[in-house]
């Protein structure tokens, strides 16, 4: 072999090795198959007002990590009548959040209220990925930000994927995420009725809020068990909104043949606002996907929130 041919072969081998390393660096996250793929983000996320993280909510995933520092926690119905959480951060970021799970069609309509949020999720089925690409948000699944995710050793997959938010292009602005929705904080509306506990049921899941005057929080129970942080502290909300919505079948389903329900968050209906140990009848209205959801008294006055975390439960009507 000539010296020139040897140099050419060595250069080709070096290029091949570099390409292999680059390809390996672009993978990671939530296992193999359609749910692990996503296209490139359409923005940087640096100017986003909120970070939304899709979080597991079945027994093997509890206690969740970092959920207590979310400004807003949405509870929505998913396949087989189970529930999943969408945690929204803006005022502060915990060092670790999870377990992170896959996105749903409902999330895309819900998040249109937040002016191009960053969405962290484990992946999505292949048919949903084009809709995620078109949505006005910045997706950061493991396939895009592998350095931001890791697998915990204490739980089996898929309930052990965690996010380090400091490793994604998002900086918390330091304001409560409710402000991005046009919601405010202030006194409770007049009237209402004393409420010790409220339970919202899905076909295979339930969420209960019990008022604690000592902690001035609605303590959360999930499927009958008190919810706790990863440090063992009770998980609570300052305000709870039970929003009555239409939950209908969608064109998506899981690998077991279960249909993925779609929660309609555009429209109007009734709601109940729980704060300060009282329940208040309310109305909700959202005129379009890019409009905020307004919560008012039956007389049309805007309802203010108590200072602290807000939980919104989409209750099937």
Residue pairs with C-beta under 8 A, 6 or more apart in sequence:
1 9
25 146
26 143
26 146
27 143
27 146
28 142
28 143
28 146
28 149
29 36
29 122
29 123
29 141
29 142
29 143
29 146
29 149
29 161
30 36
30 100
30 102
30 122
30 123
30 141
30 142
30 158
30 161
31 157
31 158
34 123
34 124
34 125
34 126
35 102
35 122
35 123
35 124
35 125
36 122
36 123
36 141
36 142
36 143
37 123
37 126
37 129
37 143
38 123
38 124
38 129
38 132
38 133
38 139
38 141
38 143
38 144
39 129
39 132
39 133
40 144
41 138
41 139
41 140
41 144
42 133
42 138
43 116
43 138
44 138
44 169
45 118
45 138
45 140
45 168
45 169
45 170
46 169
46 170
46 171
47 116
48 115
48 116
48 117
48 118
48 138
48 170
49 90
49 114
49 115
49 117
49 173
49 175
49 177
49 180
50 71
50 88
50 89
50 90
50 114
50 117
50 118
50 177
50 180
51 88
51 89
51 90
51 93
51 117
51 118
51 120
51 165
51 168
51 170
51 172
52 86
52 87
52 88
52 89
52 107
52 111
52 114
52 117
52 118
52 119
52 120
52 137
53 70
53 86
53 87
53 88
53 89
53 97
53 98
53 100
53 119
53 120
53 121
53 163
53 165
54 84
54 85
54 86
54 100
54 101
54 102
54 103
54 104
54 107
54 119
54 120
54 121
54 122
55 61
55 64
55 67
55 84
55 85
55 86
55 87
55 97
55 98
55 99
55 100
55 101
56 64
56 84
56 85
56 98
56 99
56 100
56 101
56 158
56 159
57 64
57 75
57 82
57 83
57 84
57 85
57 205
57 222
58 82
58 159
59 223
59 225
60 155
60 156
60 159
61 99
61 101
61 155
61 159
62 222
62 225
62 227
62 228
63 227
63 228
63 229
63 230
63 232
63 235
64 85
64 98
64 99
64 229
64 230
65 94
65 96
65 97
65 98
65 99
65 162
65 229
65 230
66 87
66 94
66 95
66 96
66 97
66 98
66 230
67 73
67 85
67 87
67 97
67 229
67 235
68 229
68 233
68 235
68 309
69 89
69 92
69 93
69 94
70 87
70 88
70 89
70 309
71 88
71 89
71 90
71 91
71 176
71 177
71 178
71 309
71 310
72 87
72 88
72 177
72 178
72 309
72 310
72 311
72 312
73 85
73 86
73 87
73 88
73 237
73 309
73 310
73 311
73 312
74 85
74 86
74 87
74 88
74 110
74 311
74 312
74 313
74 314
75 83
75 84
75 85
75 200
75 207
75 311
75 312
75 313
75 314
76 83
76 84
76 85
76 86
76 104
76 106
76 110
76 263
76 314
77 83
77 202
77 203
77 205
77 247
77 261
77 263
77 314
77 316
78 84
78 104
78 260
78 261
79 253
79 254
79 256
79 258
79 259
79 260
79 261
80 203
80 204
80 254
80 256
80 258
81 202
81 203
81 204
81 205
82 202
82 204
82 205
83 202
83 205
83 207
83 222
84 101
84 104
86 107
86 110
87 97
88 114
88 117
88 177
89 97
89 165
89 172
89 177
90 172
90 173
90 174
90 175
90 176
90 177
90 179
90 180
91 172
91 174
91 175
91 176
91 177
92 172
92 174
93 165
93 166
93 170
93 172
94 165
95 164
95 165
95 166
96 162
96 163
96 164
97 120
97 162
97 163
97 165
98 152
98 160
98 161
98 162
98 163
99 152
99 155
99 158
99 159
99 160
99 161
99 162
100 120
100 121
100 122
100 149
100 161
100 162
100 163
101 121
101 122
101 158
101 161
102 121
102 122
102 123
102 124
102 125
103 119
103 121
103 123
103 124
103 128
103 132
103 139
104 124
104 128
104 252
104 260
105 128
105 131
105 250
105 252
105 260
105 262
106 261
106 262
106 263
106 265
107 119
107 121
108 131
108 132
108 135
108 137
109 264
109 265
109 266
109 289
110 263
110 265
111 117
111 119
111 135
111 137
112 135
112 136
112 289
112 290
113 180
113 181
113 286
113 290
113 291
113 292
113 293
114 137
114 177
114 180
114 181
115 180
116 136
116 137
116 138
117 137
117 138
118 137
118 138
118 139
118 140
118 168
118 169
118 170
119 132
119 137
119 138
119 139
119 140
120 140
120 141
120 148
120 163
120 165
120 168
121 139
121 141
122 141
122 142
122 158
122 161
123 141
123 142
123 143
124 132
124 141
125 252
125 254
127 252
128 252
132 139
133 139
138 169
140 148
140 168
140 169
140 170
142 148
142 149
142 161
145 167
145 168
147 167
148 163
148 164
148 165
148 167
148 168
149 161
149 162
149 163
149 164
150 161
150 162
150 164
151 157
151 160
151 161
151 162
152 160
152 161
152 162
153 160
154 160
176 185
178 184
178 185
178 305
178 310
181 292
181 293
182 292
182 294
183 292
183 295
183 305
183 310
184 302
184 304
184 305
185 304
185 305
185 306
185 307
186 304
186 305
187 304
188 275
188 276
188 278
188 280
188 304
188 306
189 273
189 280
189 297
189 301
189 303
189 304
191 280
192 278
192 279
192 280
192 281
193 278
193 279
194 277
194 278
194 279
195 211
195 274
195 277
195 278
195 279
196 210
196 211
196 277
197 208
197 209
197 210
197 211
198 208
198 209
198 240
198 242
198 272
198 274
198 279
199 206
199 207
199 208
199 209
200 206
200 207
200 208
200 242
200 313
200 315
202 316
205 222
205 223
206 222
206 223
206 224
207 220
207 221
207 222
207 313
208 220
208 221
208 222
208 224
209 218
209 219
209 220
209 221
209 237
209 240
209 274
209 311
210 218
210 219
210 221
211 218
211 219
211 274
211 277
212 218
212 219
212 234
212 236
213 277
215 234
215 236
216 238
216 276
217 234
217 236
217 237
217 238
217 308
218 236
218 237
218 238
218 239
218 240
218 274
218 311
219 226
219 227
219 234
219 235
219 236
220 226
220 227
220 234
220 235
220 236
220 237
220 311
221 227
226 234
226 235
227 234
227 235
228 234
228 235
229 235
236 309
237 308
237 309
237 310
237 311
238 275
238 305
238 306
238 307
238 308
238 309
238 310
239 273
239 274
239 275
239 305
239 306
239 308
239 309
239 310
239 311
240 273
240 274
240 275
240 310
240 311
240 312
240 313
241 271
241 272
241 273
241 274
241 282
241 284
241 295
241 310
241 311
241 312
241 313
242 271
242 272
242 273
242 274
242 313
242 315
243 269
243 271
243 284
243 293
243 312
243 313
243 314
243 315
244 269
244 270
244 271
244 315
244 317
245 263
245 264
245 265
245 267
245 269
245 314
245 315
245 316
245 317
246 263
246 264
246 267
246 316
246 317
247 261
247 262
247 263
247 264
247 314
247 316
248 261
248 262
248 264
249 259
249 261
249 262
250 259
250 260
250 261
250 262
252 259
252 260
253 259
253 260
254 260
263 314
265 286
265 293
265 314
266 286
266 287
266 288
266 289
266 291
267 285
267 286
268 283
268 284
268 285
268 286
269 283
269 284
269 317
270 281
270 282
270 283
270 284
270 317
271 281
271 282
271 283
271 284
271 295
272 279
272 280
272 281
272 282
273 279
273 280
273 282
273 295
273 303
274 280
275 305
275 306
276 306
280 297
280 303
281 297
281 298
282 295
282 296
282 297
282 298
282 303
283 295
283 296
283 297
283 298
284 293
284 294
284 295
284 296
285 293
285 294
285 296
286 292
286 293
286 294
294 302
295 302
295 303
296 302
296 303
297 303
